[in-house]
Amino acid sequence: MDSIHDKKAFSSNANLTRRQFARGTITAAIGVPLVFLPERQSRGAFAGERKPNFLIIMSDQQSPHVLGHAGDRVVRTPNLDRLAAGGVRFTATYCGSPLCVPSRMTFLTAQNCSKIEVWTNSCVLDSETSTFPGALAAAGYETVLAGRMHFDGPDQRHGFTRRTIGDVTQPHFPAKGKHPLLGSIPRQTTGQSKGAVETAGPGRTSYMAYDDAVTESACKFLAERDQQSTDKPFALVVGYVLPHCPYICPPELFNYYYSRVNVPQLPAGYLDKLHPAEREDRQRRGFDELNDEQVHIARAAYYGLVEYHDRLCGRVLDALKRTRIADNTVVVYTTDHGDMAGEHRLWTKSLFYEASAGVPMIWSWPGRFRAGTTVRRVTSLLDIGPTLLDLAGAPPIKKVAGRSLTGFFSGNGDVKGWLDETFAECCGTPAGRPSRMLREGPWKIILHHGCDKPQLFNLAEDPDEMNDRRDDPSCTAIRERLLNRVREGWDGERMAKKIAQSKERRQAAFEKARAHATPIPDYWDMPPDANIFPMK
């Protein structure tokens, strides 16, 4: 049998020739350069007569721990639990960076931060960098973005052929909506400081209004697609902003969780043993100044936001289920990064603790993938793009860090020779230092630029990461070996200098992106009554 793209993929784009494929470099009709591995024709792990559709749901700041199927007995997430029960759940998946923009850009490109030079929320992805939406579009897919992807600059597509609704924020672009994003709610409530916890409780924000609109847009797309007579497959990414702070949720959800959530406490002497970089960061952000009641309120609100988000996911999943295309649609759920949400008495994301750098990841394809199974191998958000291209039978993008996960979806559910490791990077915390994480097997090492010693945890023995083994004499050999590994190919000094030059680099990226500028409708116009706080 011919590979599934031998004929269809070449006929899907009139400007795409076999010679261009063989040469290995093409530019999609949408203007996104794509670099493919030459001379490789992937059959696709689950190839059939039709290419599968893809529905990818990506939330923002979803803790991997605050989900029913992850073992949390308080939160109500029946829709995501249902998806996990019918699919393959990964429990050791990490983002490329525990910060919004760099995480999402590494997700789209399957490249590490240093490779694409996107380290902060002010960095702009080069419009000429290959992305999996662009690669799928070149392989004959309609690539659709419904909602948030946190693109910065004039280019609001980066490989997507269509957006059904614009992004929620436009902080660095002149075409803003008519109303302030949060109204009278302080802007610090969206950040990583004690201020986000001090202003929390029952209410309603523009983030909820936006996610409502995203849900409507996604459901409408699925319903309309169900009525169309077309063989063209689609890849729909539904981008939510919840459960990102502000820690403000509807009153009925807040009241429900206020009487049920716990208030995390720290072990005696914990703060005295902190790594210097983390101690400096805690002091700078003021987390240790928060009292138990403030933590209690914010945690109740975060749990309420998680349930609110789960309800919206349920509506999208139900909309897909009502269509004729459901059986040929792969569903993926994940988030860009986690949220400490009070764990370690922290309210931040730009750390490499499990609650922050770890992310949920679920894959489901009825009748094709093993249902109700759990994979505990170390994986990454960077693996999603290569997996989608593999399932589509599309040529893989060249020289990426991500790996295809398709071997985990069938058979005994394991992949021979799978390397249990992944890297992540961050800048901005702790204490503004560039940092890098390596997870290898049960071990996690975190290197902070400018610090003599790393952080070191054994997750098998210490899943809550309360015991930093950096000074443990019995860990000297493993610490030195992992320290050499985490330093490979990474230069914290270079990263710091690049970020210091970000203004010039940003301007250059903006100028290049103007050739890919997208229209004003790619930005969402917030309704005037979206923010109500406080509420009873």
ZAMARGU-4260 file (C-alpha; in steps of 0.2 Angstrom, whole numbers, plus 5000, padded with zeros to 4 digits):
<rodrens>
0) 5000/5000/5000 | 5006/5017/4996 | 5009/5029/5011 | 4994/5040/5014 | 5002/5056/5008
5) 5010/5049/4992 | 4996/5055/4981 | 4984/5066/4992 | 4997/5077/5000 | 5005/5082/4983
10) 4988/5086/4975 | 4983/5096/4991 | 4994/5111/4986 | 4995/5115/4968 | 5012/5124/4971
15) 5020/5109/4979 | 5030/5098/4968 | 5038/5081/4971 | 5055/5089/4967 | 5051/5102/4981
20) 5048/5088/4993 | 5063/5078/4988 | 5074/5094/4991 | 5067/5095/5008 | 5062/5113/5009
25) 5046/5121/5005 | 5036/5136/5009 | 5017/5133/5013 | 5004/5143/5003 | 5001/5153/5019
30) 5019/5159/5019 | 5027/5149/5033 | 5044/5141/5028 | 5045/5123/5032 | 5060/5112/5033
35) 5057/5094/5031 | 5068/5079/5033 | 5073/5074/5016 | 5069/5058/5007 | 5057/5052/5021
40) 5039/5047/5017 | 5031/5043/5034 | 5017/5030/5033 | 5008/5036/5048 | 5007/5025/5064
45) 4988/5022/5061 | 4987/5025/5042 | 4970/5021/5034 | 4960/5027/5020 | 4957/5044/5028
50) 4969/5055/5037 | 4963/5059/5054 | 4957/5075/5060 | 4965/5083/5076 | 4956/5092/5090
55) 4969/5099/5102 | 4963/5108/5118 | 4976/5119/5126 | 4972/5127/5143 | 4983/5140/5152
60) 4991/5137/5169 | 4982/5121/5173 | 4991/5112/5187 | 4994/5093/5183 | 4989/5089/5201
65) 4972/5098/5202 | 4962/5086/5191 | 4951/5071/5196 | 4960/5058/5186 | 4977/5064/5193
70) 4970/5059/5211 | 4963/5076/5217 | 4948/5071/5227 | 4941/5088/5229 | 4941/5096/5212
75) 4926/5091/5200 | 4933/5088/5182 | 4921/5075/5175 | 4924/5079/5157 | 4943/5078/5157
80) 4941/5063/5168 | 4930/5055/5154 | 4943/5059/5141 | 4957/5052/5151 | 4947/5036/5155
85) 4944/5034/5136 | 4962/5038/5131 | 4980/5037/5135 | 4986/5048/5149 | 5004/5054/5152
90) 5009/5057/5169 | 5027/5064/5167 | 5025/5077/5154 | 5034/5094/5155 | 5033/5110/5146
95) 5048/5118/5136 | 5047/5133/5148 | 5035/5136/5163 | 5030/5153/5156 | 5016/5157/5143
100) 5024/5163/5127 | 5040/5153/5127 | 5030/5137/5132 | 5018/5139/5118 | 5031/5144/5105
105) 5041/5128/5109 | 5025/5118/5108 | 5022/5125/5091 | 5040/5122/5084 | 5045/5107/5094
110) 5061/5117/5098 | 5069/5122/5114 | 5069/5140/5119 | 5087/5143/5116 | 5085/5136/5098
115) 5071/5148/5093 | 5077/5162/5105 | 5061/5164/5114 | 5064/5165/5133 | 5051/5178/5140
120) 5034/5184/5136 | 5042/5199/5127 | 5050/5188/5114 | 5044/5186/5096 | 5044/5170/5087
125) 5053/5172/5070 | 5039/5171/5057 | 5051/5160/5046 | 5052/5147/5060 | 5044/5131/5055
130) 5028/5125/5065 | 5018/5110/5066 | 5002/5119/5060 | 5012/5125/5045 | 5018/5108/5041
135) 5001/5100/5043 | 4994/5114/5031 | 5007/5109/5018 | 5002/5091/5020 | 4984/5096/5015
140) 4976/5100/5032 | 4965/5115/5036 | 4974/5122/5052 | 4962/5132/5063 | 4965/5141/5079
145) 4950/5145/5090 | 4956/5156/5104 | 4973/5159/5113 | 4990/5156/5107 | 4999/5171/5114
150) 5007/5177/5098 | 5016/5193/5100 | 5018/5205/5085 | 5009/5207/5068 | 5010/5189/5064
155) 4995/5181/5073 | 4995/5164/5063 | 5012/5156/5062 | 5006/5142/5051 | 4987/5142/5055
160) 4977/5145/5039 | 4962/5152/5049 | 4957/5159/5066 | 4939/5158/5071 | 4941/5170/5086
165) 4956/5182/5090 | 4967/5182/5105 | 4961/5188/5122 | 4976/5201/5124 | 4986/5212/5113
170) 4998/5219/5125 | 5011/5224/5112 | 5001/5228/5097 | 4992/5245/5094 | 4975/5237/5089
175) 4967/5235/5106 | 4949/5232/5110 | 4938/5246/5116 | 4938/5241/5135 | 4952/5239/5148
180) 4955/5220/5149 | 4951/5219/5168 | 4942/5235/5171 | 4944/5240/5189 | 4952/5223/5194
185) 4971/5227/5197 | 4982/5220/5183 | 4994/5213/5196 | 4981/5199/5198 | 4987/5191/5182
190) 5005/5190/5188 | 5016/5180/5199 | 5016/5190/5215 | 5007/5191/5232 | 4996/5204/5223
195) 4988/5190/5213 | 4983/5182/5230 | 4978/5197/5239 | 4964/5201/5226 | 4955/5185/5224
200) 4938/5177/5228 | 4920/5177/5220 | 4917/5187/5204 | 4918/5186/5185 | 4932/5192/5173
205) 4935/5195/5155 | 4945/5178/5155 | 4929/5169/5158 | 4919/5179/5145 | 4933/5175/5132
210) 4933/5157/5136 | 4915/5156/5134 | 4917/5164/5117 | 4931/5152/5112 | 4919/5138/5116
215) 4905/5144/5106 | 4917/5147/5091 | 4925/5130/5092 | 4908/5121/5094 | 4902/5131/5079
220) 4917/5126/5068 | 4914/5108/5072 | 4895/5109/5068 | 4898/5118/5052 | 4912/5106/5047
225) 4900/5091/5050 | 4889/5098/5037 | 4902/5100/5024 | 4906/5088/5010 | 4925/5088/5010
230) 4939/5076/5011 | 4951/5089/5018 | 4956/5085/5036 | 4957/5098/5049 | 4968/5102/5064
235) 4958/5113/5076 | 4968/5120/5091 | 4956/5127/5105 | 4966/5139/5115 | 4959/5144/5132
240) 4965/5157/5145 | 4958/5148/5160 | 4962/5143/5174 | 4975/5157/5173 | 4974/5170/5187
245) 4966/5182/5192 | 4960/5170/5205 | 4942/5175/5203 | 4928/5162/5199 | 4909/5162/5200
250) 4902/5163/5217 | 4893/5146/5217 | 4910/5138/5213 | 4920/5148/5225 | 4908/5144/5239
255) 4908/5126/5235 | 4927/5125/5236 | 4930/5137/5250 | 4923/5124/5262 | 4933/5110/5254
260) 4950/5115/5249 | 4965/5113/5261 | 4978/5126/5265 | 4996/5119/5262 | 5008/5121/5276
265) 5027/5120/5275 | 5037/5107/5286 | 5047/5114/5300 | 5064/5122/5294 | 5059/5121/5276
270) 5063/5139/5272 | 5080/5138/5280 | 5085/5125/5268 | 5080/5133/5252 | 5091/5135/5237
275) 5098/5153/5237 | 5090/5157/5220 | 5073/5152/5226 | 5074/5161/5243 | 5078/5177/5234
280) 5064/5175/5223 | 5051/5171/5237 | 5057/5187/5246 | 5055/5197/5230 | 5038/5191/5226
285) 5032/5192/5244 | 5024/5175/5245 | 5029/5172/5263 | 5019/5188/5268 | 5003/5179/5264
290) 4992/5173/5278 | 4982/5157/5278 | 4965/5165/5274 | 4972/5173/5259 | 4979/5157/5253
295) 4963/5148/5257 | 4953/5161/5246 | 4964/5160/5232 | 4965/5141/5232 | 4946/5140/5232
300) 4945/5152/5217 | 4958/5142/5208 | 4949/5126/5210 | 4933/5135/5204 | 4942/5141/5188
305) 4948/5123/5185 | 4930/5116/5186 | 4923/5131/5175 | 4936/5126/5162 | 4932/5108/5163
310) 4914/5112/5159 | 4919/5122/5143 | 4930/5107/5138 | 4915/5096/5140 | 4904/5107/5128
315) 4918/5105/5115 | 4920/5087/5117 | 4901/5084/5117 | 4900/5095/5101 | 4913/5084/5093
320) 4903/5068/5099 | 4888/5074/5090 | 4896/5075/5073 | 4899/5061/5060 | 4918/5065/5060
325) 4921/5060/5079 | 4927/5043/5075 | 4941/5049/5064 | 4946/5063/5076 | 4961/5062/5087
330) 4958/5072/5103 | 4973/5080/5113 | 4972/5089/5130 | 4986/5098/5138 | 4991/5115/5145
335) 5005/5127/5142 | 5012/5126/5160 | 5006/5123/5177 | 5002/5133/5193 | 5009/5131/5210
340) 4992/5136/5216 | 4998/5136/5234 | 5010/5121/5234 | 5026/5126/5243 | 5016/5141/5248
345) 5020/5148/5231 | 5009/5157/5218 | 5019/5156/5202 | 5023/5146/5187 | 5041/5150/5182
350) 5048/5137/5193 | 5053/5119/5189 | 5043/5110/5202 | 5031/5097/5196 | 5015/5108/5199
355) 5023/5122/5188 | 5034/5113/5174 | 5023/5098/5174 | 5008/5097/5162 | 4993/5086/5160
360) 4993/5077/5143 | 4979/5065/5136 | 4977/5058/5119 | 4961/5049/5113 | 4956/5041/5097
365) 4941/5030/5099 | 4944/5012/5093 | 4962/5016/5088 | 4972/5021/5104 | 4972/5010/5120
370) 4959/5017/5131 | 4961/5020/5150 | 4979/5018/5150 | 4993/5027/5159 | 5011/5031/5152
375) 5024/5036/5165 | 5038/5038/5154 | 5046/5056/5153 | 5039/5066/5139 | 5037/5084/5133
380) 5025/5096/5125 | 5038/5097/5111 | 5033/5079/5107 | 5015/5084/5102 | 5019/5092/5085
385) 5030/5077/5079 | 5016/5065/5085 | 5003/5074/5075 | 5014/5074/5059 | 5017/5056/5061
390) 4999/5052/5063 | 4995/5062/5048 | 5008/5053/5038 | 5016/5070/5035 | 5035/5073/5033
395) 5043/5077/5049 | 5050/5094/5052 | 5069/5094/5052 | 5081/5094/5067 | 5068/5096/5081
400) 5069/5091/5099 | 5052/5083/5100 | 5049/5065/5097 | 5034/5055/5091 | 5023/5047/5104
405) 5014/5035/5093 | 5022/5020/5100 | 5013/5022/5116 | 4996/5022/5108 | 4995/5003/5104
410) 5003/4986/5107 | 5010/4985/5125 | 5010/5004/5126 | 5029/5005/5128 | 5043/5011/5116
415) 5059/5001/5116 | 5074/5013/5118 | 5064/5028/5123 | 5075/5040/5132 | 5067/5045/5149
420) 5073/5063/5149 | 5068/5080/5144 | 5075/5098/5146 | 5066/5114/5150 | 5072/5132/5151
425) 5066/5148/5160 | 5071/5166/5163 | 5063/5178/5175 | 5063/5167/5190 | 5070/5163/5202
430) 5077/5180/5205 | 5078/5184/5186 | 5091/5171/5183 | 5092/5160/5167 | 5089/5143/5172
435) 5088/5125/5165 | 5080/5109/5171 | 5084/5091/5166 | 5072/5077/5171 | 5081/5060/5169
440) 5072/5045/5176 | 5068/5048/5194 | 5080/5063/5195 | 5077/5081/5192 | 5091/5094/5192
445) 5089/5112/5190 | 5104/5124/5186 | 5102/5142/5190 | 5115/5153/5181 | 5127/5162/5193
450) 5124/5149/5207 | 5137/5137/5213 | 5126/5123/5216 | 5110/5116/5207 | 5094/5110/5215
455) 5092/5091/5215 | 5077/5080/5218 | 5073/5062/5218 | 5055/5061/5213 | 5053/5042/5216
460) 5058/5045/5235 | 5052/5063/5236 | 5037/5067/5224 | 5032/5083/5234 | 5050/5090/5231
465) 5053/5095/5249 | 5070/5087/5251 | 5083/5096/5240 | 5098/5083/5239 | 5111/5096/5232
470) 5122/5094/5248 | 5119/5076/5251 | 5136/5067/5250 | 5127/5051/5244 | 5122/5060/5228
475) 5138/5067/5223 | 5141/5056/5208 | 5123/5057/5201 | 5124/5076/5204 | 5140/5079/5195
480) 5134/5068/5181 | 5117/5077/5179 | 5126/5093/5181 | 5137/5090/5166 | 5121/5084/5156
485) 5111/5099/5160 | 5125/5111/5155 | 5127/5102/5138 | 5123/5114/5124 | 5117/5128/5136
490) 5125/5144/5140 | 5116/5155/5154 | 5128/5169/5151 | 5124/5170/5132 | 5105/5168/5136
495) 5106/5183/5148 | 5115/5194/5135 | 5102/5189/5122 | 5088/5194/5133 | 5097/5210/5138
500) 5097/5214/5119 | 5079/5209/5117 | 5073/5227/5112 | 5084/5227/5096 | 5079/5209/5093
505) 5061/5212/5096 | 5061/5226/5083 | 5070/5216/5070 | 5057/5202/5073 | 5043/5214/5071
510) 5049/5221/5055 | 5051/5203/5048 | 5033/5199/5054 | 5025/5213/5045 | 5026/5202/5029
515) 5015/5190/5038 | 5003/5203/5046 | 4986/5197/5050 | 4970/5207/5051 | 4962/5216/5066
520) 4948/5203/5068 | 4962/5191/5075 | 4960/5201/5091 | 4945/5199/5102 | 4934/5214/5107
525) 4929/5212/5125 | 4911/5215/5130 | 4909/5230/5142 | 4901/5220/5157 | 4914/5206/5157
530) 4922/5211/5174 | 4912/5210/5190 | 4922/5209/5206 | 4918/5207/5220 | 4902/5197/5220
535) 4892/5188/5233
</rodrens>
